[in-house]
Amino acid sequence: MKTPTIAIVGSGPSGCYLAQALRKAWPLAEITLLDRMPVPYGLVRYGVAPDHPGTKNVIRQFERLFERDNIGFAGNIEIGRDISLDTLRDTFDIVALATGLHGDRPLDIPGAEQARIYGAGRLTRLLNDHPDEQDFHPQLGKSTVIVGNGNVAIDVLRLLAKSAEEFDNSEITDEVLSRLQATPLRQIHIVGRSPAPQAKFDTVMLRELAGLCRVSYRVHDLPPADNDDDKAVAAKLDALRDLQAREQAELEIHFHFGWQPESLTATEGQQCFHFTRAGRETQKLELTTDSVITAIGFTQRPDSAFCKQGLSHAGADPEAGHLAPGLYCTGWFKRGPRGTIPENRADAKTVAGLILAQTDLMTTGKPGFAAMPESVIAQSVDYAGWKRIDAAEVTTAPAGRIRKKIRDTAEMLRIVNDIHQGEPQS
Ligand SMILES: Cc1cc2nc3c(=O)[nH]c(=O)nc-3n(C[C@H](O)[C@H](O)[C@H](O)COP(=O)(O)OP(=O)(O)OC[C@H]3O[C@@H](n4cnc5c(N)ncnc54)[C@H](O)[C@@H]3O)c2cc1C
């Protein structure tokens, strides 16, 4: 059988891991990773906190795909806007969707529509200089409530709690930082539905909070200290208890556990956030706040071109990653918005196995990237183009920063094209 031509839509972790797995099986197949952004790596660049450069280092692994394994990158092409999925499927034997899920899950309670609510996804994109959030100016005020008990909630908490000096060796830009710190926060409440022992965040994230300099913590709703048999739970509760050892400081952070969001009401420019807890008698918690940040998960954005169920043909198995003949999906788009970067690897391997098993039965021979519409090829940014953007970001990094991300897509494309034109023609 001839090797197939393969387009993977989305160059985040799941797209990269799928490309890696398929390359192992087909050393000579044409594999192209397409992305709507001129830059690769999805949430590794635009989700993972800018002060966690170690986590972003997984990029070094993905670079090998382009530099050693002959995988193509075609950025600045949005499937559904610049080219239809049908055209893409006519051009490539296999198309795999690895487009993630980028919408913030809405807080569905009475009063939410009138409240000053910001999604953690949007906020972390802003903090990571995503071009889509250039005009996003959140007004957090002096107090905010973060709803959620996962690692993303803790990321947001830490990023809001750090002083400017504590961002050394990060890639946050000063402009974003000053936008965020224009009104210094005095109080943050972080509220989760789970009781403390079941809270989803990792202990290591709590331990990191203990190092912040201008913050004091109050942890409410902790169970009495006893020797918990579950070592991981015991470590988490210890980390929460240790946070409380701090003196009063500029910014006070309150943890609350086991509270269900009930409603929001407006009072003189502020909001009153009502929570309840079911028990023998329903208990109530009320927090007055200037703003609310939701970190309660992700979903399909309403403007998204694709919906997994809508693309599934008869005989497909969307849960396994098969949508239609020659059309597959992986990562958050397939599994839902759960799990870490490495967890996408196992998923991509399984989907690659499925593709391999089914391709034996498939006709191959579609022409691949070179047969895409000329206008689309002309606007695309290849890996060399991305490396020029990368070099520009690294070389303009100010003192104390590892890069200065470019937030404007037009500016990214100018860097790609200017240098193109300056290059000697062979
Ligand atoms: C705020 C936040 C922080 C996180 N922090 C960590 C962490 O510290 N450690 C960790 O292990 N995990 C972390 N995660 C989880 C991790 O980011 C995900 O597991 C992973 O990124 C999911 O990979 P994915 O490839 O499925 O989706 P994504 O990373 O979202 O990649 C999807 C890609 O598809 C592209 N795309 C979308 N639509 C189109 C289209 N129509 N046409 C072309 N391209 C398109 C996007 O531009 C993007 O590049 C975090 C997640 C979030 C939201």
The ligand as an SDF file (V2000), in Angstrom:
LIG
                    3D

 53 58  0  0  0  0  0  0  0  0999 V2000
   -5.0430   27.5840   31.2810 C   0  0  0  0  0  0  0  0  0  0  0  0
   -4.4850   26.1980   31.1180 C   0  0  0  0  0  0  0  0  0  0  0  0
   -3.3020   25.8410   31.7530 C   0  0  0  0  0  0  0  0  0  0  0  0
   -2.7800   24.5500   31.6060 C   0  0  0  0  0  0  0  0  0  0  0  0
   -1.6150   24.2310   32.2480 N   0  0  0  0  0  0  0  0  0  0  0  0
   -1.1090   22.9910   32.1120 C   0  0  0  0  0  0  0  0  0  0  0  0
    0.1160   22.6490   32.7650 C   0  0  0  0  0  0  0  0  0  0  0  0
    0.7380   23.4640   33.4520 O   0  0  0  0  0  0  0  0  0  0  0  0
    0.5970   21.3720   32.5910 N   0  0  0  0  0  0  0  0  0  0  0  0
   -0.0740   20.4400   31.8280 C   0  0  0  0  0  0  0  0  0  0  0  0
    0.4000   19.2970   31.6870 O   0  0  0  0  0  0  0  0  0  0  0  0
   -1.2500   20.7470   31.2140 N   0  0  0  0  0  0  0  0  0  0  0  0
   -1.7660   21.9870   31.3300 C   0  0  0  0  0  0  0  0  0  0  0  0
   -2.9420   22.2920   30.7210 N   0  0  0  0  0  0  0  0  0  0  0  0
   -3.6290   21.2330   29.9170 C   0  0  0  0  0  0  0  0  0  0  0  0
   -3.0120   21.1310   28.5060 C   0  0  0  0  0  0  0  0  0  0  0  0
   -2.8120   22.4240   28.0010 O   0  0  0  0  0  0  0  0  0  0  0  0
   -3.9350   20.3000   27.5920 C   0  0  0  0  0  0  0  0  0  0  0  0
   -3.9380   18.9660   28.0810 O   0  0  0  0  0  0  0  0  0  0  0  0
   -3.4730   20.2540   26.1320 C   0  0  0  0  0  0  0  0  0  0  0  0
   -3.0420   21.4980   25.6600 O   0  0  0  0  0  0  0  0  0  0  0  0
   -4.6040   19.7520   25.2050 C   0  0  0  0  0  0  0  0  0  0  0  0
   -4.0160   19.5970   23.9290 O   0  0  0  0  0  0  0  0  0  0  0  0
   -4.7990   19.7030   22.5670 P   0  0  0  0  0  0  0  0  0  0  0  0
   -3.7380   19.5540   21.5210 O   0  0  0  0  0  0  0  0  0  0  0  0
   -5.9310   18.7510   22.5420 O   0  0  0  0  0  0  0  0  0  0  0  0
   -5.4300   21.1800   22.5000 O   0  0  0  0  0  0  0  0  0  0  0  0
   -4.7380   22.5990   22.3910 P   0  0  0  0  0  0  0  0  0  0  0  0
   -3.4660   22.6750   23.1550 O   0  0  0  0  0  0  0  0  0  0  0  0
   -5.8080   23.5730   22.7180 O   0  0  0  0  0  0  0  0  0  0  0  0
   -4.3700   22.7470   20.8310 O   0  0  0  0  0  0  0  0  0  0  0  0
   -5.3560   22.9610   19.8510 C   0  0  0  0  0  0  0  0  0  0  0  0
   -4.7320   23.6740   18.6530 C   0  0  0  0  0  0  0  0  0  0  0  0
   -5.6960   23.6920   17.5740 O   0  0  0  0  0  0  0  0  0  0  0  0
   -5.6550   24.9480   16.9230 C   0  0  0  0  0  0  0  0  0  0  0  0
   -6.9480   25.1570   16.2720 N   0  0  0  0  0  0  0  0  0  0  0  0
   -8.1540   25.3010   16.8660 C   0  0  0  0  0  0  0  0  0  0  0  0
   -9.1280   25.4400   15.9290 N   0  0  0  0  0  0  0  0  0  0  0  0
   -8.5050   25.3860   14.7170 C   0  0  0  0  0  0  0  0  0  0  0  0
   -8.9780   25.4710   13.3670 C   0  0  0  0  0  0  0  0  0  0  0  0
  -10.2750   25.6220   13.0800 N   0  0  0  0  0  0  0  0  0  0  0  0
   -8.0800   25.4010   12.3640 N   0  0  0  0  0  0  0  0  0  0  0  0
   -6.7640   25.2410   12.6280 C   0  0  0  0  0  0  0  0  0  0  0  0
   -6.2660   25.1480   13.8850 N   0  0  0  0  0  0  0  0  0  0  0  0
   -7.1290   25.2100   14.9170 C   0  0  0  0  0  0  0  0  0  0  0  0
   -5.3750   25.9290   18.0620 C   0  0  0  0  0  0  0  0  0  0  0  0
   -4.8370   27.1540   17.5730 O   0  0  0  0  0  0  0  0  0  0  0  0
   -4.3710   25.1310   18.9110 C   0  0  0  0  0  0  0  0  0  0  0  0
   -3.0500   25.3790   18.4900 O   0  0  0  0  0  0  0  0  0  0  0  0
   -3.4740   23.5870   30.8280 C   0  0  0  0  0  0  0  0  0  0  0  0
   -4.6730   23.9470   30.1900 C   0  0  0  0  0  0  0  0  0  0  0  0
   -5.1710   25.2320   30.3250 C   0  0  0  0  0  0  0  0  0  0  0  0
   -6.4490   25.5870   29.6270 C   0  0  0  0  0  0  0  0  0  0  0  0
  1  2  1  0
  2  3  1  0
  2 52  2  0
  3  4  2  0
  4  5  1  0
  4 50  1  0
  5  6  2  0
  6  7  1  0
  6 13  1  0
  7  8  2  0
  7  9  1  0
  9 10  1  0
 10 11  2  0
 10 12  1  0
 12 13  2  0
 13 14  1  0
 14 15  1  0
 14 50  1  0
 15 16  1  0
 16 17  1  0
 16 18  1  0
 18 19  1  0
 18 20  1  0
 20 21  1  0
 20 22  1  0
 22 23  1  0
 23 24  1  0
 24 25  2  0
 24 26  1  0
 24 27  1  0
 27 28  1  0
 28 29  2  0
 28 30  1  0
 28 31  1  0
 31 32  1  0
 32 33  1  0
 33 34  1  0
 33 48  1  0
 34 35  1  0
 35 36  1  0
 35 46  1  0
 36 37  1  0
 36 45  1  0
 37 38  2  0
 38 39  1  0
 39 40  1  0
 39 45  2  0
 40 41  1  0
 40 42  2  0
 42 43  1  0
 43 44  2  0
 44 45  1  0
 46 47  1  0
 46 48  1  0
 48 49  1  0
 50 51  2  0
 51 52  1  0
 52 53  1  0
M  END
$$$$
